[in-house]
């Protein structure tokens, strides 16, 4: 998979894609609630309106170096965001 384009509500599956280094972006098809957006960090997985997303994809397709830089920055940011994360059992067993 060269790139993942999420459409509509984001899911936790994006975390796995980012961790594996699959470049991803999210298309806003409709207004989503804060709760729906809370599953992803827009600083890591950018959100675009449909026309903007298509424009961005076209730009990255025409500029492979920019695409690779985007993919690398996103992968590193995704990994950094999970540093220090503890599994749920850690919090459940600590009390």
Backbone as CSV, one residue per row, in Angstrom:
resi,resn,N_x,N_y,N_z,CA_x,CA_y,CA_z,C_x,C_y,C_z
1,UNK,0.850,-1.175,0.000,0.000,0.000,0.000,0.901,1.246,0.000
2,UNK,0.699,2.124,-0.956,1.518,3.334,-1.040,1.055,4.420,-0.080
3,UNK,-0.267,4.543,0.068,-0.839,5.567,0.939,-2.247,5.129,1.327
4,UNK,-2.641,5.466,2.531,-3.994,5.175,2.995,-4.766,6.491,3.061
5,UNK,-5.909,6.522,2.402,-6.770,7.697,2.437,-8.024,7.311,3.208
6,UNK,-8.140,7.831,4.430,-9.319,7.580,5.236,-10.453,8.482,4.781
7,UNK,-11.638,7.929,4.754,-12.796,8.657,4.254,-13.906,8.529,5.270
8,UNK,-14.381,9.632,5.793,-15.425,9.687,6.807,-14.809,9.495,8.188
9,UNK,-15.399,8.694,9.045,-14.947,8.587,10.435,-13.625,7.841,10.538
10,UNK,-12.628,8.438,11.185,-11.359,7.737,11.384,-11.535,6.598,12.378
11,UNK,-10.677,5.594,12.282,-10.731,4.461,13.195,-9.371,4.252,13.849
12,UNK,-9.354,3.421,14.866,-8.100,3.133,15.566,-7.128,2.370,14.683
13,UNK,-7.592,1.805,13.577,-6.706,1.110,12.653,-5.627,2.015,12.092
14,UNK,-5.880,3.314,12.093,-4.856,4.252,11.628,-3.591,4.158,12.466
15,UNK,-3.735,3.866,13.746,-2.562,3.751,14.618,-1.614,2.666,14.108
16,UNK,-2.195,1.538,13.691,-1.375,0.436,13.178,-0.686,0.819,11.875
17,UNK,-1.415,1.489,10.994,-0.825,1.902,9.719,0.344,2.860,9.938
18,UNK,0.161,3.829,10.813,1.218,4.799,11.097,2.422,4.091,11.707
19,UNK,2.171,3.188,12.649,3.267,2.454,13.291,4.054,1.633,12.268
20,UNK,3.370,1.117,11.257,4.029,0.319,10.220,4.628,1.170,9.098
21,UNK,4.430,2.482,9.171,5.035,3.378,8.186,4.220,3.590,6.924
22,UNK,2.916,3.306,6.977,2.055,3.539,5.816,1.557,4.986,5.884
23,UNK,1.953,5.828,4.934,1.498,7.220,4.949,-0.030,7.284,4.877
24,UNK,-0.613,8.154,5.682,-2.074,8.224,5.762,-2.537,9.664,5.866
25,UNK,-3.697,9.921,5.291,-4.372,11.195,5.479,-5.866,10.938,5.539
26,UNK,-6.593,11.891,6.048,-8.024,11.733,6.306,-8.808,12.764,5.509
27,UNK,-9.863,12.313,4.840,-10.738,13.194,4.075,-11.994,13.484,4.890
28,UNK,-12.294,14.763,5.042,-13.527,15.189,5.726,-14.671,15.146,4.726
29,UNK,-15.508,14.158,4.849,-16.658,14.058,3.963,-17.843,14.831,4.527
30,UNK,-17.894,14.896,5.832,-18.985,15.569,6.544,-18.434,16.078,7.866
31,UNK,-19.115,17.021,8.469,-18.648,17.481,9.786,-18.712,16.339,10.807
32,UNK,-17.620,16.148,11.521,-17.574,15.115,12.548,-17.501,15.760,13.924
33,UNK,-18.009,15.043,14.900,-17.973,15.558,16.269,-16.551,15.491,16.812
34,UNK,-16.320,16.202,17.877,-15.001,16.189,18.535,-14.637,14.761,18.970
35,UNK,-15.627,14.032,19.436,-15.396,12.650,19.865,-14.942,11.788,18.685
36,UNK,-15.574,11.960,17.525,-15.180,11.182,16.353,-13.747,11.493,15.923
37,UNK,-13.335,12.755,16.058,-11.976,13.131,15.664,-10.948,12.766,16.728
38,UNK,-11.375,12.509,17.943,-10.424,12.305,19.032,-9.585,11.039,18.870
39,UNK,-9.948,10.176,17.960,-9.209,8.920,17.799,-7.876,9.120,17.081
40,UNK,-7.733,10.240,16.361,-6.464,10.511,15.682,-5.999,11.921,15.996
41,UNK,-4.712,12.115,15.902,-4.112,13.423,16.129,-3.910,14.076,14.763
42,UNK,-4.573,15.182,14.517,-4.483,15.864,13.217,-3.076,16.369,12.926
43,UNK,-2.232,16.471,13.960,-0.835,16.852,13.724,-0.057,15.703,13.110
44,UNK,-0.569,14.485,13.247,0.088,13.310,12.681,-0.604,12.868,11.391
45,UNK,-1.920,12.743,11.445,-2.701,12.372,10.263,-3.500,13.607,9.838
46,UNK,-3.023,14.294,8.798,-3.706,15.535,8.396,-5.101,15.269,7.846
47,UNK,-5.976,16.265,8.046,-7.352,16.189,7.556,-7.533,17.211,6.452
48,UNK,-8.225,16.801,5.415,-8.467,17.674,4.275,-9.907,17.559,3.817
49,UNK,-10.432,18.646,3.252,-11.682,18.578,2.502,-11.386,17.744,1.263
50,UNK,-12.420,17.234,0.606,-12.219,16.351,-0.547,-11.323,16.994,-1.605
51,UNK,-11.637,18.218,-2.010,-10.846,18.867,-3.066,-9.401,19.096,-2.627
52,UNK,-9.209,19.503,-1.373,-7.851,19.715,-0.865,-7.072,18.406,-0.792
53,UNK,-7.746,17.345,-0.368,-7.097,16.043,-0.280,-6.639,15.551,-1.641
54,UNK,-7.501,15.717,-2.645,-7.123,15.316,-4.002,-5.955,16.148,-4.516
55,UNK,-5.976,17.422,-4.196,-4.877,18.304,-4.596,-3.571,17.874,-3.925
56,UNK,-3.641,17.570,-2.641,-2.445,17.143,-1.891,-1.899,15.831,-2.441
57,UNK,-2.802,14.882,-2.728,-2.372,13.607,-3.292,-1.718,13.812,-4.657
58,UNK,-2.300,14.694,-5.472,-1.714,14.995,-6.780,-0.331,15.598,-6.649
59,UNK,-0.166,16.497,-5.670,1.138,17.122,-5.432,2.168,16.075,-5.027
60,UNK,1.782,15.185,-4.094,2.730,14.170,-3.636,3.048,13.169,-4.754
61,UNK,2.073,12.885,-5.606,2.313,11.974,-6.729,3.315,12.583,-7.707
62,UNK,3.193,13.883,-7.922,4.092,14.579,-8.849,5.470,14.860,-8.237
63,UNK,5.577,14.750,-6.917,6.825,15.062,-6.209,7.184,13.912,-5.261
64,UNK,7.769,12.841,-5.775,8.081,11.678,-4.936,8.938,12.002,-3.714
65,UNK,9.834,12.960,-3.836,10.671,13.323,-2.678,9.809,13.914,-1.567
66,UNK,8.824,14.733,-1.926,7.910,15.306,-0.925,7.075,14.206,-0.286
67,UNK,6.631,13.253,-1.105,5.858,12.127,-0.566,6.689,11.341,0.438
68,UNK,7.929,11.042,0.097,8.802,10.291,0.999,9.072,11.074,2.282
69,UNK,9.269,12.381,2.160,9.501,13.215,3.347,8.266,13.226,4.242
70,UNK,7.073,13.356,3.636,5.819,13.314,4.394,5.696,11.985,5.128
71,UNK,5.944,10.889,4.404,5.833,9.556,4.997,6.798,9.395,6.174
72,UNK,8.015,9.851,6.012,9.012,9.723,7.076,8.648,10.566,8.300
73,UNK,8.253,11.817,8.061,7.857,12.697,9.182,6.656,12.114,9.927
74,UNK,5.697,11.618,9.183,4.499,11.069,9.813,4.829,9.834,10.639
75,UNK,5.628,8.952,10.073,6.013,7.728,10.788,6.753,8.067,12.080
76,UNK,7.714,8.973,12.004,8.472,9.370,13.196,7.575,10.041,14.231
77,UNK,6.668,10.903,13.792,5.753,11.572,14.727,4.816,10.566,15.381
78,UNK,4.360,9.592,14.615,3.485,8.561,15.173,4.187,7.731,16.223
79,UNK,5.425,7.333,15.944,6.187,6.566,16.930,6.478,7.399,18.172
80,UNK,6.845,8.650,17.976,7.147,9.525,19.113,5.919,9.740,19.995
81,UNK,4.743,9.780,19.382,3.524,10.012,20.168,3.192,8.839,21.082
82,UNK,3.765,7.689,20.795,3.470,6.505,21.599,4.567,6.169,22.603
83,UNK,5.635,6.968,22.608,6.700,6.729,23.582,6.142,6.875,24.991
84,UNK,6.479,5.957,25.829,6.021,6.021,27.210,4.604,5.518,27.422
85,UNK,3.933,5.120,26.362,2.566,4.600,26.508,2.611,3.269,27.258
86,UNK,1.668,3.079,28.134,1.578,1.852,28.915,0.327,1.077,28.503
87,UNK,0.393,-0.248,28.519,-0.816,-1.023,28.226,-1.859,-0.820,29.320
88,UNK,-3.091,-1.029,28.997,-4.193,-0.827,29.932,-3.999,-1.649,31.213
89,UNK,-3.467,-2.860,31.072,-3.290,-3.703,32.263,-2.378,-3.047,33.294
90,UNK,-1.428,-2.231,32.840,-0.549,-1.521,33.763,-1.371,-0.644,34.709
91,UNK,-2.331,0.078,34.168,-3.140,0.985,34.968,-4.152,0.215,35.811
92,UNK,-4.669,-0.869,35.289,-5.654,-1.653,36.032,-5.018,-2.394,37.203
93,UNK,-3.804,-2.905,37.007,-3.145,-3.693,38.050,-2.411,-2.806,39.063
94,UNK,-2.197,-1.544,38.717,-1.483,-0.643,39.619,-2.338,-0.229,40.809
95,UNK,-3.635,-0.345,40.683,-4.515,0.110,41.776,-5.066,-1.020,42.549
